Amino acid sequence: RSQSPGATRKKEEKKDEAPGKTAEASNGVDPAKFVTPPRPEGLRSSIMTLHLALASSVALFSFLGQSMLLPVPEGKFQKKDGSLIDMNNFDPVEMGPYPKCHPRFGEHQSLAENGTTIWVKNSAVGSSGPFPVGHPENLVFAAKSHKEFEKENAENRFKWAGLQPNLHLLTLATLCVYLGAKHSVWLWTEPIETREAAQLLQKEDAYLFPVMGSCVLFGLFVVLKYLGSEYIKLMITAGIVFMCMFGIGTNFEHLFAVFKSKVSKPIFTIPYFDEKVTAVEMLGMLIGGTMAAGFMWNKHWVINNAFGCSFCLVGIKMIGLSSWKTGAIMLIGLFWYDVFWVFGSKSVFGSNVMVSVAKGVEAPIKLMFPRNMGGCGTLLHSMLGLGDIVVPGIFIAFMAKWDAVKIGEKKSTSFVYLNSIMVAYVLSLLVTVTIMLFFNAAQPALLYIVPFVLIASVAVATSRGEMKELWNYTIMEDPPETATASEDAKKE
């Protein structure tokens, strides 16, 4: 039950208080009094089932995606009608910029001052143009490409070729958010003696999220545009993949703990970071290291998606919100962040910064969904940034914890908030995909996700008469002494 600031209660009433911190807690209640709710029944089986569903979905869509590939002889290019031409006969006037498998990829022909024909890098053309034949932003090619894309979408809208990448996107994104949210409840309801410390975002952190995100995004854009050597790109990729390797280890440990219903004992501690490592986590990191080596070798989209899903799960599980208000501030701030960097950045910086970084960084920072095969014999993909999964996922995980509170109070029997908001999340993704296909342009997914998710949470809380209670509810960080006790318990 929520308490008003300064309110007092009798001892008998205190027994019925909701686990957690309410409006009174913000006025100085001792964090040691914060108690998490009991773990909801059936949570373990639900998490195990969702892990199996996610793994099966990744495997199924990986098989379906790879089945699109057909062999293209070396030195040949396959046109959209399926016919093969010699690479030397590739005509940029008819077919657009030179593809990756062409020796002149990233270049176009231009006339020098002396009248001779020379090859010029596409990147050397100014952001305002004019864009010659062979440049990706050539106006004639862009108009032709747009018409072809519209025709292709109209033909495949209700065919498997058109449905598969969208179904792939919806399935992976939905399962990552749903699994991450439920697993966050499992970790949160772990006994204090063995509970793993998680990063809890406060209002101040939420205000800074768009600022920090913008700095990182723009920093990557500047590095790629002005220092974009292959060595720099390799270093960025290696750093991200290295973090993903640890993410695989963390997810292995979390899954094993759910399976055994017991936290594993650490076998050693990483110096300086004071990070405890278990045997299962070590096994996961070894598997992750093998995957990392494979990704660095060929940048395969299947490994990219495995790393991406793993990263999303870790982010949703290990980053928590202190309150609904903190989550709303974070979502609204990142709503404007996404809109500006997708729609507004080109007019300011001459390029779509979000798309440039997503395409320029060959690392697991997005999920990739095969659409069809390109003329070089490689797959063409749609993309969804991991932020469009993790950011709403963190908010939805908070609502899942609120469900656990209500279940613990016997005021609910299921994850009604989580399930309702997940429906809204899926609908927002459907709207995003529909608008993206209609306009044939990248869309800021948070533009559609944020309103759906926030409105759904308010609608459910209002319909249940719990909006004021939800507004006042706050999760508190574990006090230092309990965190120390947790570490000691894991060692025993």
N, C-alpha and C positions, 0 to 999 in steps of 0.2 A: 504494500500500500504506500502511496505517496504521502509524505508529510510536508506540511507547510513550514516555511522558515520560522524557527523559534518555537515550534510546537512541542509539547511534551506528551508522553503517553504513559499509561499505566503498565506495570510489568506484564499483566495478562495480555495486553494489546501487542506488546513487543514480540510475543511469540508468533504472531500472525503477520509480521512485517515481511514484505517481499525481499528476497535476497538481492543485495545490491545497494547502491547509493541513490538517494532521492534528492529532492531540492534541498533538504536540510544538510546533506553531506557537503554541499558546496560551501557551507558556512562553518566548516571546521570539524566535522565528524572524524574521529580517528580512523585512518585507513584499515587498522587491524580489525575493525568491526565489520568490514565488508565480507560477506559470505556469498559464494557462488551457489546457484541452485543445484539440486541433485541432477544427475545425468538422466535425460529422458530414456524411457524404456524403448528398446528396439533400435537405438541409435547405432550400435555396433554393427548389426546386420545390414542396416541401411547404408552405412559407409562402405562396408565390404562389397555390397551389391553395386554401388555407384563406381567404385574403383574398377570392378570387373566390366561394367558398362563402358567406362571411359577407355579402358585398355582395348576392349573389343571394337569400339568405334574407331579408334586410331588405326588398329590393324585392318579393319574392313575398308575404310576409306583410303588407306595407303595402297591396298591391293587394287581397288577400283581406279585410283589415280594412275598407278603404274601401268594398268592395263590399257590406258590411252596411248601409250607410246608405241610407235611403229618405227622400224629401222629406215633411216634415210642414208643412202650411200654417201661416202665421203666425197666432197667436192660438188655435191648436188644440193638443191634447195627445193622444198616441196611447197607449191603454191596452194592457195586455199581450196582450189578445185581438185586437189590431189595429184596433179601432174608434177613431174620433176623437171627442173631445168638445171643447166650447168651454172655453177656459181659465178662464172665469169660473165654470164648473160643476164645477171640480176640488173633490172632497170629501176633505179630510184624514182623515176618520173611516174612509173606505173605502180610500183610496189612500196614506195616510201623509203625510209632510212635503211642503210645497210644493216643486216642482222648480225648477231654476235659471232656467227660462224663464218662471216665474210672477212677477208683480210683488211678491208677498209671500214670495219665497224667503228662508229664514233666519228666518222669523217664525211666530208662532202667535197665536191669539186667546185672550184671558183676560178674566175679569170683574174690573172695578175695584171698589173698596170701595163706590162709590155705585151699583153694579149695572149700570153701562154696560160695553159690550164694547170692549176696547182691543187694539191689536196690540203684542206683546212680542217682543223679539229672543230667539231660542233660546239665545244665548250668555249671556243674563241669568239663566237658570235655574241654580241651584246644582248642583254635581256629585252631590249625594245625592238630587236630585229634590224633590218628585214631578215627573214629566215629563208634561205635558198632551198632549192630542191635537194633532197637528201638529209635535210635537218628535221628532227622529230616535230618541231613546231611550225613547219612550213604550212601556211594557211590552206593551200589547195589540198595537201595531203591530209591535214586535220579534218577538213570538211568531208573529204571522201571517206576517211576512216570512220568518222562519226556515223555517216549514212550506212556503211557496211555493218557497223556494230549494231545499229538499230534494227536493221534487217535480220541479222543473225539472232538477236534477242527475240524478235517477233516470231521467227521460225522455231526457236528452241524453247520458248517460254514454258510450254507444258510437256516438253520431251525430257527424257532422262539427261541428255547432254546439258540442258539448261538448268534442270533441277538439282543435279548432283552437287555442284560447288556450293549452292546455297544451302542445301540440306547438310552438307559437310560443315559449313560455317555454323549453322544453328546448333547442330549436335554437339560439336566440340565446345563451343562457347557456353552453352547451357549446362553441360555436364561439369565443366570446370568450375563454374560459379556455384552450382548446386552442391557439388561434392566439397568444394572448399568451404562453403558456409556451414555445412553439417559437421565437417571435420573440425572447424574452428570451435564449435560447441563442445565437441569431445575434449579438445585440449583445454578449453576454458573450465570445464567441469571436472578436470583431473584434481585429485586431492592436492592440497597446498604443498604437501611434503614432496611430491614428485612432479608438480606442475612446471612446465617449461615456460620461462619468461618470454613474453611477447611484447612487441613495440606497441604502446598505446598512444594513439594520436589525440592531442588536446586541441582546443579551438585555435590556439596560436599556430600549431602545426598545419591545421587546415587552411588558414589564411595564407600560409607560405607555400602551400603545394603548387598553385599555378605559377608562382614566381620562380620557384626552384625548377619546376618542369620546363618553363620557358628558357631559363638559363642553360639547362642541359641540352634541350632541343636545338636552340640557336647555336650553342657552342659546337655541337656535332655538325650542323649545317655549314658553319664557317670553316671548320677543319676539313670537311669533305670538299668544299668548293675551292678553297685557296691552298690547302695542303694535302689535297686528295690523292697522294701517291699510293701505289699499291701497298707499300710498306706500312703507311699510316692506317689504311683500311684493315690490313692484316692484324695490326696491334689492337685496334678497336674490337675486331671480331674475336681475337684470342682472349681479351679481357672478359667479354660477355660470356663466351663459351666456358671459361674457367669458373665463373660464378654459377653457371647452369650445372656444372659438374657437381658442385656442392649441393645444389638444389635437389638433384637426383638422390644423393645420400640422405638428405633430410626427409624426403618423401618416403624412402625405403624404411627409415627408422619409424616414422609416424604410422605407416601402414602395419608394420610388424607389431608395434605397440597396441594397435587396435585389435589385431588378430589374436595376440596373446593376452589382451586386457591387462598388460603390465608394461611399465617403462623399463627398458634395458639398462644395464649398468655400463658406464663408460669404461673403456679399456686404456685410454690415455687422454691427455689434454694437449691441445695445440698451444705451444708457447706464445706469449705476447697477447694472443686473442682470448686466452683463457676459455677456449671452446672444448667442451667435453665430446669425445667421439666414441661411439659404441661399435661393436663388431658388425652389426647390421648396417649401420651408417657407412662404415668403411667399405663394406661390400658394395653398397650403392654407389659410393664415389668411384670405386674401381670400374664399375659398369659405366658410370657417367664419363669417366676418363676415356674409356674405349670409344664411346659414342662421340666424345669431343674430338678425338683423333680422326674419326671417320668424317665428321662434319668439316674439320679444317682441310681435309683432303679433297672433298668433292661438293661441299655445301648442299648436301641432299635435303630435299624438302621434308622427307619423312623424319629424319633426325631433328630437323628444325622444329617440327610440330611436337615431337616428343619432349624436347627441351622447353618449348613454349608452354605446353600444358603443365609441365612440372613447375616452371617458374610461376605460373598463375596460381597454382595450388599453394605454393609456399607463401606468396604474397598475401593471399586471402586468409590463410590460416594464421600467419605470424604477425600481421599488422591489424590491430584492432582499433575501434573507435571508442572514445570515452562516453559519448552520448549521441542521441539522434541529431541534436543541433550541430555537433561537430561534423557529422556525416553530411548534413544538408549544406553547411558552409563549404565543405570540400567539393561536393558534387556541383554546386552552383559555380564555384570558382573555376573548376576544370571544364565546365560547360562553356564558359567564355574563352577559356584557353584553347579548347579544341576548335571552336568556331573561328577564332582569329587566325590560328596557325594553318588552318585548311583553306578558309575563304579569303582572309584578309592579308596574309603574308606576301602574296605575289605582287600586290600593288605597292607594297612597301619595300620588299627586298628583291623583286624581279623574278622570284621563283616561289612555287608552292613549297614552303619549308618542310611541312609535315611529310608530304609525298616524296620530296627529294631525299630526306633522311631515311625514310622507310625503304626506298629503293636503293639508296647508296650504301647503307650498312648491311652487309651480307652476314647477318647474325640473327639468332633467335629472339628478335624484338617484335615479331608479328607471327601470326599463324598464316599458313599458305594453303590455298584450296585450288587444285588443278581444274582449269576450265576446258582446255583442249591442248592439242599439240601444235607447236609452232613449226615454221618451215625448216628449222635446223634440226628437227627431231627431238627437241626438248619441250618440256611442259610450260604452258603459260598459266599464271596463277592469279586469283583474286587474293586480297590480303585483309586481315583484321589485326589492328594493333593490340598488343597485350594489355595496354592501358584501358581499352574498351571492355576488357574482361575483369582485370584486377580492381580498377577503381569502383565500378558498381558492385563488384563482388565483396569488397571490404564493407560497404554499407549494408549489403544484403546479409552478410555474416553477422553484423550487429543485430539486425532484425531477427535472425535465427536465435541469437542469444536471448533476445527479449521473449521469443517464443518459449525458450527453456524456462525462463522466469515464470511465465504464465502457467506452463505445465506444472512446474514445481508448486505453484499456489493452488493447483487443482481448478484453475479457471479456464483451462484449455486442455484438450486431449491430443492435439496434433500441432504441427508446425504451420499454423494457419497464416501467419504473416509471411513466412518464408515462401510457402507455396503460392500465395497470391501475388507476391512481388516477382516471383520467378515467371509467372504468366505474363506480367507486365514487361519483364525484361525480354522475353521471347518475342512479344508483339513489337517492342521497340526495334529489335534486330530485323524483323520482317519489314518494318517501315523503312529502315535504313537501306536494306538491300533493294527494295522496290524503287526508292527514289534514286539510288545509285544507278540502277539499270535504266531507269527512265531518262535521266539526264546524261548518262555515260560520263560521269565525273565522280571523283573521290568525294566522300561525304564524311563530315565529322560525326562519328557514331554517337558521341556523348550528347550531341544536339537533340537526339531523339530518345536516348536511353535515360538521361537525367529526369526529364519531365515525367516519363512513364513510371519510373521507380519511385520518385518522391511522391507523386500523386497517389500511387497505389498504397504506399505506406500510410499516408494520411487518411485515405479512404477506409482502409481496414481498421485503423485505430479509432477513427470517428464512429464507424458503424458498431464497434464493440464498446464504445464509451470509455476508451482508454487513452485518448489523445493527451490529456493533461498529465496522466501518469507517465506516458512515454516521453513527453516533453521534459519532465523533471528527472527521469531516470538517468543515472550516471554510473558507469563502471569505473572502479578505482584500481590503481596499480597496487600490486602486492608490496607491502612495506619491506624495507631492506632486510629486517631480521627474518621474515618468512622466506624470502628469496635465498638467504644463506642456509636456512634449514632445509630448503628444497635441494640445494646442491649437496649438502651433507647426506641427505637421504638417498640420493642417487649413487653415492659412492659406496654405501653400505651393501 
